[in-house]
Amino acid sequence: MNKKAILSIIFTLVIICAVNATQASAAIANKLRLNLCGIKDADGSDRTGWQTVAYTWMSKLDANVYKRTAFDKNELTSYIKGADIFVIHTHGGLDYLKAVDKNGKSTDLKIYDVNSWETNCLSGLDLAYLGACECGKGREEFKNMVNSFFNKGARCVIGYEWAVDTKPNATMIQEFCRAIGAGYTIKNALAYADSKVLDKHGYPGWTHLRYVRGDTSVKFRNVTQLLSSFSTDGAYCDIPKDASEMVYFQNGEGIYGFFDPSKMQNEKSSERTMSDDLSQRDIADNYLKIYNQASDKYELRDNYYVQDTGLTVYIYGRKIHGIDTWDTVSIFINENGEIVSYSSPREGMFDDFDIEADTLNDADAKLQVKMQEMGALDYEIVGKMLILENGIPAVRFSVLHTVHDGKDEYDSIDDYLIGLED
């Protein structure tokens, strides 16, 4: 073989290698980059527990997913700028997000830091979930963290308008990430997470008071494609040919179901009584009577409108001696007067227990003793609910008290369980 032919072959191989390398680089670059950040800080709350479920579901996207539990302000800046999806659960406010590094040192990412970033530096950030108090306070009229992120090019930013309870917030973020990983749009993922917060905690914990700015129609995976990655053995039901957001499937973890807030898909939907002249409250009341034989035991506890999903939520609950129980029913209605989700009641969950009023009063006294033992003499009960803990009735108190961490002093709402049986 002459020298010219050898050089020609070498040149061809170099070109092929270069093309393959370019394609490989493109494939890596095309992978979504997800940063899930949570902190463990001096108030004793672990804001990282949601990450395991979030990581599992987000990994089902074509993505590189990173769990971060210790980071300083500079690292946090890098995680935000380098992400397609950024989610954080931390302390925060109108003008800051808290970062805690591996040595426990606390630093804040301030709003003036974000405002000093280069123009459109967040144009690659499709979704930012700022799971911290008051980051969206004042909505579009205030200089808040949501607006600062959006003004730097982020496609959709979510933040809370008010202070939120830690545990409902963790559930909200976890279930939102689960739905995003399953192929939901941002809008429908929020609606799904709302229902799960109510189902688990019985109240929204102020997570429904949020400011969402940007495009909520974004989704990161097609649901039908997602389902094809699971075994269909023992499927809960057949996958609809036109599956969009309403799907049921089963894998090793169990059975999961998701709903589509754009339409009613319920096997009993043909039985429901609807009328154009009925109010949303009438529709919810009628639906409760049709599907819950014990509807007379329930009364409307709360209702609210979620602007970014267009859904009105009616929450019905039972009371025992004037105290709300965990036995709740949540009915979601869209702007067309259609029921889009119904959380089933935990019927009869307290029927096996004879709970007397004196026993509930004893719980208040036991909480007072517990607070004294902790040295929390200045506290306020902001929530009280009767639940079952490991099959035993207990009262869950949500308590507002002042926390001292050696340097700072701030208010925190924490839950405490008081058992009703010795």
C-alpha positions as CSV (number, residue, x, y, z in Angstrom):
1,M,0.0,0.0,0.0
2,N,1.5,3.3,-1.0
3,K,2.0,6.3,1.3
4,K,-0.8,8.3,-0.2
5,A,-3.3,5.5,0.4
6,I,-2.2,5.1,4.0
7,L,-2.6,8.8,4.7
8,S,-6.0,8.7,3.1
9,I,-7.1,5.9,5.4
10,I,-5.7,7.7,8.5
11,F,-7.5,10.9,7.4
12,T,-10.8,9.0,7.1
13,L,-10.4,7.3,10.5
14,V,-9.7,10.7,12.1
15,I,-12.9,12.2,10.5
16,I,-15.0,9.2,11.7
17,C,-13.6,9.5,15.3
18,A,-14.2,13.2,15.3
19,V,-17.8,12.8,14.1
20,N,-18.4,10.1,16.8
21,A,-16.9,12.3,19.4
22,T,-19.1,15.2,18.4
23,Q,-22.2,13.0,18.5
24,A,-21.2,11.7,21.9
25,S,-20.7,15.2,23.2
26,A,-24.0,16.3,21.7
27,A,-25.7,13.3,23.4
28,I,-24.2,14.3,26.8
29,A,-25.1,18.0,26.2
30,N,-28.6,17.0,25.4
31,K,-29.2,15.3,28.7
32,L,-31.2,17.3,31.1
33,R,-29.2,18.5,34.2
34,L,-31.2,18.5,37.4
35,N,-30.1,19.9,40.8
36,L,-32.2,18.9,43.8
37,C,-31.0,20.9,46.8
38,G,-32.1,20.6,50.4
39,I,-30.6,21.7,53.7
40,K,-30.2,20.3,57.2
41,D,-29.9,23.3,59.6
42,A,-29.9,24.5,63.2
43,D,-33.6,24.4,63.7
44,G,-33.5,20.6,63.6
45,S,-35.6,20.2,60.5
46,D,-34.3,17.9,57.8
47,R,-35.3,19.5,54.4
48,T,-33.7,16.7,52.4
49,G,-36.1,13.7,53.0
50,W,-38.1,14.5,49.8
51,Q,-35.0,14.0,47.7
52,T,-35.1,10.2,47.6
53,V,-38.5,10.0,45.8
54,A,-37.7,13.1,43.7
55,Y,-34.4,11.6,42.6
56,T,-36.0,8.2,41.7
57,W,-38.6,9.9,39.5
58,M,-36.5,12.6,38.0
59,S,-34.0,9.9,37.0
60,K,-36.7,8.5,34.7
61,L,-36.2,11.5,32.5
62,D,-33.3,11.6,30.1
63,A,-31.3,13.4,32.7
64,N,-28.3,13.6,35.0
65,V,-29.8,14.1,38.5
66,Y,-27.8,15.5,41.5
67,K,-28.8,15.5,45.1
68,R,-27.2,18.4,47.1
69,T,-27.4,18.6,50.8
70,A,-24.5,20.9,51.7
71,F,-23.5,23.9,49.7
72,D,-22.3,27.5,50.1
73,K,-23.6,30.5,48.3
74,N,-21.1,30.2,45.4
75,E,-21.9,26.5,44.9
76,L,-25.6,27.3,44.9
77,T,-25.1,29.9,42.2
78,S,-23.2,27.3,40.1
79,Y,-26.0,24.7,40.6
80,I,-28.7,27.2,39.5
81,K,-26.8,28.5,36.4
82,G,-25.9,24.9,35.3
83,A,-29.3,23.4,35.6
84,D,-32.3,22.7,33.3
85,I,-34.4,22.0,36.4
86,F,-33.5,23.4,39.8
87,V,-35.5,22.5,43.0
88,I,-34.6,23.6,46.5
89,H,-36.1,23.2,50.0
90,T,-34.6,25.7,52.4
91,H,-35.2,28.8,54.5
92,G,-35.9,31.9,52.5
93,G,-37.7,35.2,52.1
94,L,-38.6,37.9,49.7
95,D,-34.9,38.6,49.0
96,Y,-32.8,35.5,49.9
97,L,-32.3,31.7,49.8
98,K,-30.3,30.1,52.6
99,A,-27.3,27.9,51.9
100,V,-25.6,25.7,54.5
101,D,-22.2,24.2,53.7
102,K,-20.7,20.9,55.0
103,N,-19.3,22.6,58.0
104,G,-22.7,23.9,59.0
105,K,-21.8,27.5,58.1
106,S,-24.8,29.4,56.8
107,T,-24.7,31.8,53.9
108,D,-27.5,33.5,52.0
109,L,-27.9,33.9,48.3
110,K,-29.3,37.5,48.2
111,I,-31.6,39.0,45.6
112,Y,-28.9,41.6,44.8
113,D,-26.6,38.6,44.0
114,V,-29.1,37.3,41.4
115,N,-29.7,40.8,40.0
116,S,-25.9,41.2,39.5
117,W,-25.7,38.1,37.3
118,E,-25.2,38.5,33.6
119,T,-28.2,39.1,31.4
120,N,-30.1,36.0,30.4
121,C,-27.7,33.8,32.3
122,L,-30.7,31.5,33.2
123,S,-32.0,31.1,29.7
124,G,-31.2,27.4,29.9
125,L,-33.2,27.0,33.2
126,D,-36.6,25.6,32.2
127,L,-37.9,25.2,35.7
128,A,-36.9,26.6,39.1
129,Y,-38.9,25.6,42.2
130,L,-38.0,27.9,45.1
131,G,-39.4,25.9,48.0
132,A,-38.7,28.5,50.7
133,C,-40.9,31.0,52.5
134,E,-42.0,34.2,50.8
135,C,-39.8,34.0,47.7
136,G,-42.8,35.0,45.7
137,K,-44.2,37.5,48.1
138,G,-46.1,40.4,46.4
139,R,-46.2,38.5,43.1
140,E,-45.4,40.7,40.1
141,E,-45.6,43.9,42.1
142,F,-42.6,43.2,44.4
143,K,-38.9,42.7,43.9
144,N,-38.8,39.1,45.0
145,M,-36.7,36.1,44.2
146,V,-39.2,34.6,41.7
147,N,-39.1,37.8,39.6
148,S,-35.3,38.0,39.8
149,F,-34.9,34.5,38.5
150,F,-37.5,35.1,35.7
151,N,-35.9,38.4,34.7
152,K,-32.6,36.5,34.2
153,G,-34.1,34.3,31.6
154,A,-35.7,31.3,33.5
155,R,-38.6,29.8,31.6
156,C,-40.8,29.0,34.7
157,V,-40.2,30.0,38.3
158,I,-42.3,28.9,41.3
159,G,-42.2,30.5,44.8
160,Y,-44.4,30.9,47.8
161,E,-46.2,34.1,48.7
162,W,-46.3,33.4,52.4
163,A,-44.5,31.4,55.1
164,V,-45.1,27.6,54.6
165,D,-45.1,24.7,57.0
166,T,-42.1,22.5,56.6
167,K,-43.7,19.0,56.3
168,P,-46.5,20.0,53.8
169,N,-43.8,21.8,51.8
170,A,-41.6,18.7,51.7
171,T,-44.6,16.6,50.5
172,M,-45.5,19.3,48.0
173,I,-42.0,19.3,46.5
174,Q,-41.6,15.6,46.5
175,E,-44.9,14.9,44.8
176,F,-44.3,17.8,42.3
177,C,-41.0,16.1,41.3
178,R,-42.7,12.7,41.1
179,A,-45.3,14.2,38.6
180,I,-42.7,16.0,36.6
181,G,-40.7,12.8,36.3
182,A,-43.8,11.0,35.2
183,G,-44.3,13.5,32.3
184,Y,-46.8,16.0,33.7
185,T,-46.8,19.6,32.6
186,I,-45.8,22.0,35.3
187,K,-49.4,23.2,35.7
188,N,-50.8,19.7,36.2
189,A,-47.9,18.6,38.4
190,L,-48.8,21.4,40.8
191,A,-52.4,20.3,40.8
192,Y,-51.4,16.7,41.5
193,A,-49.1,17.7,44.3
194,D,-51.8,19.8,45.8
195,S,-54.0,16.8,46.1
196,K,-51.3,14.7,47.7
197,V,-50.5,17.4,50.3
198,L,-54.2,17.5,51.3
199,D,-54.4,13.7,51.3
200,K,-51.4,13.3,53.6
201,H,-51.7,16.3,55.9
202,G,-55.3,17.3,55.7
203,Y,-54.4,20.9,55.2
204,P,-52.3,22.7,52.6
205,G,-49.8,24.3,55.0
206,W,-49.9,27.4,52.9
207,T,-48.2,25.7,50.0
208,H,-51.2,26.7,47.8
209,L,-50.3,30.4,48.3
210,R,-47.7,30.5,45.6
211,Y,-46.6,32.7,42.7
212,V,-45.9,31.0,39.4
213,R,-44.3,33.1,36.7
214,G,-43.7,31.8,33.2
215,D,-44.7,28.9,30.9
216,T,-46.5,26.2,32.9
217,S,-47.3,24.1,29.9
218,V,-43.8,22.7,29.8
219,K,-43.3,19.0,30.3
220,F,-40.1,17.0,30.2
221,R,-41.3,13.6,29.1
222,N,-44.2,12.0,27.3
223,V,-46.3,9.9,29.7
224,T,-46.9,7.1,27.1
225,Q,-43.1,6.8,26.6
226,L,-42.7,6.6,30.3
227,L,-45.2,3.8,30.7
228,S,-43.4,1.8,28.0
229,S,-40.4,1.6,30.3
230,F,-42.3,-0.2,33.0
231,S,-43.4,-3.9,33.0
232,T,-47.1,-4.2,32.1
233,D,-47.4,-7.4,34.1
234,G,-50.2,-7.1,36.5
235,A,-51.1,-3.6,35.2
236,Y,-53.8,-1.9,37.1
237,C,-55.6,-1.1,33.8
238,D,-54.8,-0.9,30.1
239,I,-52.8,2.1,29.0
240,P,-55.2,4.4,27.0
241,K,-54.1,4.7,23.4
242,D,-54.4,8.5,23.8
243,A,-52.7,8.6,27.2
244,S,-51.7,12.1,28.1
245,E,-51.9,12.7,31.8
246,M,-54.4,10.1,33.1
247,V,-52.5,6.9,33.6
248,Y,-52.4,4.0,36.0
249,F,-49.5,1.5,36.2
250,Q,-47.8,-0.9,38.5
251,N,-44.1,-1.6,39.1
252,G,-42.0,-3.0,41.9
253,E,-42.8,0.0,44.1
254,G,-46.6,-0.5,43.9
255,I,-49.5,1.0,42.0
256,Y,-49.5,4.6,41.0
257,G,-52.2,6.8,39.4
258,F,-52.2,10.2,37.9
259,F,-55.1,12.4,36.7
260,D,-55.6,14.8,33.9
261,P,-57.1,18.1,35.2
262,S,-58.3,18.9,31.7
263,K,-61.0,16.2,31.7
264,M,-63.0,14.0,34.0
265,Q,-62.0,10.4,33.8
266,N,-63.9,8.4,36.5
267,E,-65.7,5.1,36.0
268,K,-68.6,6.6,37.9
269,S,-68.7,9.9,36.1
270,S,-71.8,9.0,34.1
271,E,-73.7,8.8,37.4
272,R,-73.0,12.3,38.6
273,T,-75.6,15.0,38.5
274,M,-74.4,18.2,36.9
275,S,-76.3,21.4,35.9
276,D,-75.1,24.6,34.4
277,D,-77.0,26.6,37.0
278,L,-75.3,24.9,40.0
279,S,-72.5,26.7,41.8
280,Q,-69.2,24.9,42.3
281,R,-70.1,24.4,45.9
282,D,-73.4,22.7,44.9
283,I,-71.5,20.5,42.5
284,A,-69.0,19.5,45.2
285,D,-71.8,18.9,47.8
286,N,-73.7,16.7,45.3
287,Y,-70.6,14.7,44.4
288,L,-69.8,14.1,48.0
289,K,-73.3,12.7,48.6
290,I,-73.1,10.4,45.6
291,Y,-69.8,8.8,46.3
292,N,-69.7,8.9,50.1
293,Q,-72.4,7.1,52.0
294,A,-71.3,8.9,55.2
295,S,-71.5,12.3,53.7
296,D,-73.7,13.6,56.6
297,K,-70.7,13.2,58.9
298,Y,-68.7,15.7,56.9
299,E,-68.7,19.4,56.7
300,L,-66.9,21.9,54.5
301,R,-63.6,22.8,56.2
302,D,-61.9,24.9,53.6
303,N,-62.0,25.9,50.0
304,Y,-59.6,27.9,47.8
305,Y,-58.8,28.7,44.2
306,V,-55.4,27.9,42.8
307,Q,-54.8,30.5,40.1
308,D,-51.9,28.7,38.3
309,T,-54.0,25.5,37.8
310,G,-57.4,27.0,37.4
311,L,-58.8,24.6,40.0
312,T,-61.0,25.3,43.0
313,V,-60.5,22.8,45.9
314,Y,-63.2,21.9,48.4
315,I,-62.0,20.2,51.5
316,Y,-64.5,18.3,53.7
317,G,-63.7,16.9,57.1
318,R,-65.1,15.2,60.1
319,K,-64.8,16.4,63.7
320,I,-64.8,14.6,67.0
321,H,-65.7,16.8,70.0
322,G,-65.0,19.9,67.8
323,I,-61.6,18.8,66.7
324,D,-60.8,18.2,63.0
325,T,-59.8,14.6,62.1
326,W,-57.4,13.4,59.5
327,D,-60.4,11.8,57.8
328,T,-60.8,14.3,54.9
329,V,-62.3,14.4,51.4
330,S,-60.9,16.8,48.8
331,I,-62.8,17.6,45.6
332,F,-61.1,19.5,42.7
333,I,-63.3,21.4,40.2
334,N,-62.1,23.1,37.1
335,E,-63.5,26.4,35.7
336,N,-66.0,24.5,33.6
337,G,-67.6,23.0,36.7
338,E,-66.2,19.5,36.1
339,I,-64.8,17.3,38.9
340,V,-61.2,16.5,38.0
341,S,-60.0,14.7,41.1
342,Y,-61.6,13.2,44.2
343,S,-59.6,11.9,47.2
344,S,-61.5,9.1,48.9
345,P,-62.2,9.4,52.6
346,R,-60.7,7.2,55.3
347,E,-64.1,5.9,56.2
348,G,-64.6,4.6,59.7
349,M,-61.0,5.2,60.8
350,F,-62.0,6.3,64.3
351,D,-65.0,4.1,64.7
352,D,-63.2,1.5,66.8
353,F,-62.1,4.1,69.4
354,D,-64.3,5.7,72.0
355,I,-62.6,9.1,72.3
356,E,-64.0,11.2,75.1
357,A,-63.7,15.0,75.4
358,D,-61.7,14.7,78.6
359,T,-59.1,12.6,76.8
360,L,-58.6,15.4,74.3
361,N,-58.3,18.0,77.0
362,D,-55.6,15.8,78.6
363,A,-53.7,16.0,75.3
364,D,-53.5,19.8,75.7
365,A,-52.0,19.4,79.2
366,K,-49.5,16.8,78.0
367,L,-48.4,19.2,75.2
368,Q,-47.8,22.0,77.8
369,V,-45.6,19.6,79.8
370,K,-43.7,18.7,76.7
371,M,-43.1,22.4,75.8
372,Q,-41.9,23.1,79.4
373,E,-39.4,20.2,79.1
374,M,-38.1,21.6,75.9
375,G,-37.8,25.0,77.4
376,A,-40.3,26.5,74.8
377,L,-42.4,28.5,77.2
378,D,-43.5,31.0,74.6
379,Y,-45.6,29.1,72.1
380,E,-48.9,29.2,70.3
381,I,-51.0,26.3,69.0
382,V,-51.9,27.2,65.4
383,G,-53.3,23.8,64.3
384,K,-54.8,20.8,66.0
385,M,-55.9,17.5,64.3
386,L,-56.9,14.1,65.5
387,I,-55.0,11.4,63.6
388,L,-54.0,7.7,63.8
389,E,-50.4,7.0,64.5
390,N,-49.5,3.4,64.1
391,G,-53.2,2.6,64.6
392,I,-53.4,4.5,67.8
393,P,-55.4,7.8,68.1
394,A,-53.2,10.9,68.7
395,V,-53.5,14.6,68.5
396,R,-51.1,16.4,66.2
397,F,-50.4,19.9,67.3
398,S,-48.9,22.5,65.0
399,V,-47.0,24.8,67.3
400,L,-45.5,28.2,66.5
401,H,-42.6,29.0,68.7
402,T,-39.3,30.9,68.7
403,V,-36.1,29.0,67.9
404,H,-32.7,30.1,69.0
405,D,-29.7,28.6,67.1
406,G,-27.0,30.4,69.1
407,K,-26.7,33.3,66.6
408,D,-30.1,34.0,65.2
409,E,-33.7,33.9,66.5
410,Y,-36.7,33.2,64.3
411,D,-40.2,31.7,64.4
412,S,-40.8,28.2,63.4
413,I,-43.9,26.0,63.1
414,D,-43.4,22.4,64.1
415,D,-45.6,19.4,64.6
416,Y,-45.8,17.4,67.9
417,L,-47.7,14.2,68.5
418,I,-49.5,13.5,71.8
419,G,-50.9,10.0,72.1
420,L,-54.3,9.5,73.6
421,E,-53.6,6.1,75.0
422,D,-50.9,5.3,77.6
